[in-house]
Amino acid sequence: MKTLVICGATATGKSDLAVSLAQEIGAEIINADSMQIYKGMDIGTAKLPPAERGGIEHHMLDILAVTQDSTVAWYQELARKSVTAIHGRGKHAIIVGGTGLYIKSILDDLNFPDTDAVVRQRLTEEAKEFGIVQLFQRLEQLDPAAAAAIDRQNERRVIRALEVIEITGKPFTANLPREDSSLYPDALQFGLVMDRAELGERVEARVDRMWEAGFVAEVDRLIDAGITQATTARRALGYAQIIAMRSGDISEDLAIEETKRATRQYVRRQETWFSRDTRIKWISPTQPRLETVLEKINSSSS
């Protein structure tokens, strides 16, 4: 049984391709989007509604409340169990999403250094005293590759990267596995690439559609469910901006524009992350996506 990956930046069409491929080859899908694991975070994460999943079983969706925090190690354990279970049913496993570290945690021998409560507490206090921007600048000096992949406003991830650097004495990215350490050496990875200007237009249109589909009402429900007390979910793209809007910090027009801007920045970080993995076979917009993937799958089997 095969393990397949469909990755790439936000708004490139990964989910639709994954469903079409799963229907074609007899597969189940494993979500690798760090925010689609949360119940109720649907519109803002572009989560496929059940009616659009083509009858394909999806895993690692809707498994945490927004008040719960996720970790890569937690995700790794559950996602790998899903791969094993899918293969055990005689089906192929398709991992699909744009969270590069989640994908790498499944495929590669990725071991996570333990936390150090003293180091973490000191870094947290420094963030409060000096601001997260100063800590991010330190990360840029110590590990430029990690800084390129992490949102400078994501305090939890910035602190974690600095914590790992201090604990191990090595850059955070040095703790990531080499590409030849894959637990699934036969896995095939496909990346969807798109012209930057066209992708920017798609991002803007997607955000507009989300607002039209009731994104604000969705966030209102999640505020009632406690998302503002969460560490992880409240920082998600769009959700953070609407929470700020509801707090009276910004207008709705600015929330929309900030969501678009933050999403474009996230796209650039995704492209940086995925571009470093030489195992990914890139599919351009001019290629017929499903046919190209099927051709490469068949050629790898021969």
Long-range contacts (C-beta under 8 A, 24 or more apart in sequence): 1-86, 1-87, 1-90, 1-91, 1-92, 1-93, 2-92, 2-93, 2-186, 2-187, 2-188, 2-297, 3-83, 3-87, 3-92, 3-93, 3-95, 3-107, 3-184, 3-186, 3-187, 3-188, 4-92, 4-93, 4-94, 4-95, 4-187, 4-188, 4-189, 4-190, 4-293, 4-297, 5-32, 5-94, 5-95, 5-96, 5-103, 5-107, 5-187, 5-188, 5-189, 5-190, 5-280, 6-94, 6-95, 6-96, 6-190, 6-191, 6-192, 6-293, 7-32, 7-96, 7-97, 7-98, 7-100, 7-103, 7-189, 7-190, 7-191, 7-192, 7-274, 7-280, 8-98, 8-191, 8-192, 8-193, 8-194, 8-270, 8-274, 9-98, 9-192, 9-194, 9-199, 9-267, 9-270, 9-271, 9-274, 10-46, 10-98, 10-203, 10-206, 10-263, 10-266, 10-267, 10-270, 11-46, 11-199, 11-202, 11-203, 11-206, 11-263, 11-267, 12-192, 12-193, 12-194, 12-199, 12-202, 13-192, 13-289, 14-96, 14-97, 14-98, 14-192, 15-46, 15-48, 15-96, 17-96, 17-192, 17-289, 17-290, 17-293, 18-94, 18-96, 19-48, 19-52, 19-53, 19-54, 19-56, 20-54, 20-290, 21-94, 21-290, 21-293, 21-294, 22-54, 22-56, 22-92, 22-94, 23-54, 23-55, 23-56, 24-290, 24-294, 25-92, 25-294, 25-297, 26-91, 26-92, 27-56, 27-86, 27-91, 27-92, 27-93, 27-94, 28-56, 28-57, 28-58, 28-59, 28-86, 28-89, 28-91, 28-92, 28-93, 28-94, 29-53, 29-56, 29-57, 29-58, 29-59, 29-94, 29-95, 29-96, 30-58, 30-59, 30-60, 30-79, 30-82, 30-83, 30-86, 30-93, 30-94, 30-95, 30-96, 30-106, 31-58, 31-59, 31-60, 31-61, 31-96, 31-97, 32-60, 32-79, 32-95, 32-96, 32-97, 32-98, 32-99, 32-102, 32-103, 32-106, 33-97, 33-98, 33-99, 33-102, 34-70, 34-75, 34-97, 34-99, 34-102, 34-232, 35-233, 35-236, 35-237, 36-60, 36-61, 36-62, 36-97, 37-61, 37-62, 37-63, 37-64, 37-70, 37-75, 38-62, 38-64, 38-65, 38-66, 38-233, 39-63, 39-64, 39-65, 39-66, 40-66, 40-218, 40-221, 40-222, 40-225, 41-66, 41-218, 41-222, 41-233, 41-236, 41-239, 42-218, 43-210, 43-213, 43-214, 43-215, 43-218, 44-210, 44-215, 44-218, 44-219, 44-236, 44-237, 44-238, 44-239, 45-236, 46-206, 46-210, 59-86, 65-225, 65-226, 66-222, 66-225, 66-226, 66-227, 66-230, 66-233, 66-234, 67-225, 67-226, 67-227, 67-229, 67-230, 67-233, 68-230, 69-230, 69-231, 69-232, 70-232, 71-112, 72-101, 72-102, 72-105, 72-110, 72-112, 73-105, 73-112, 75-102, 75-105, 76-102, 76-105, 76-106, 76-110, 79-105, 79-106, 80-106, 80-183, 83-184, 98-270, 100-149, 100-270, 100-273, 100-274, 100-277, 101-149, 101-273, 103-189, 104-176, 104-177, 104-277, 106-183, 106-184, 107-182, 107-183, 107-184, 107-187, 107-189, 108-176, 108-177, 108-179, 108-181, 108-182, 108-183, 109-177, 109-181, 109-182, 109-183, 110-176, 110-177, 111-175, 112-175, 113-164, 113-167, 113-168, 113-175, 114-167, 115-163, 116-163, 116-166, 116-167, 119-163, 119-166, 119-167, 120-159, 120-160, 120-163, 123-159, 123-162, 123-163, 124-159, 127-155, 127-158, 127-159, 132-158, 135-159, 135-162, 138-162, 139-165, 139-172, 142-171, 143-171, 143-172, 143-173, 143-174, 145-171, 145-173, 145-276, 146-171, 146-172, 146-173, 148-269, 148-272, 148-273, 149-269, 149-272, 149-273, 150-269, 151-235, 151-262, 151-265, 151-266, 151-269, 153-235, 154-235, 156-231, 156-232, 156-235, 179-277, 179-278, 179-279, 182-279, 186-300, 187-279, 188-281, 188-296, 188-297, 188-300, 189-277, 189-279, 189-280, 189-281, 190-280, 190-281, 190-282, 190-283, 190-293, 190-296, 191-274, 191-280, 191-281, 191-282, 191-283, 192-282, 192-283, 192-289, 193-282, 193-283, 193-284, 193-285, 194-285, 195-285, 198-285, 199-267, 200-264, 200-267, 203-260, 203-263, 203-264, 203-267, 204-260, 206-263, 207-238, 207-256, 207-259, 207-260, 207-263, 208-256, 210-238, 211-256, 215-242, 216-242, 216-245, 216-252, 219-243, 219-246, 220-246, 237-262, 237-263, 237-266, 238-263
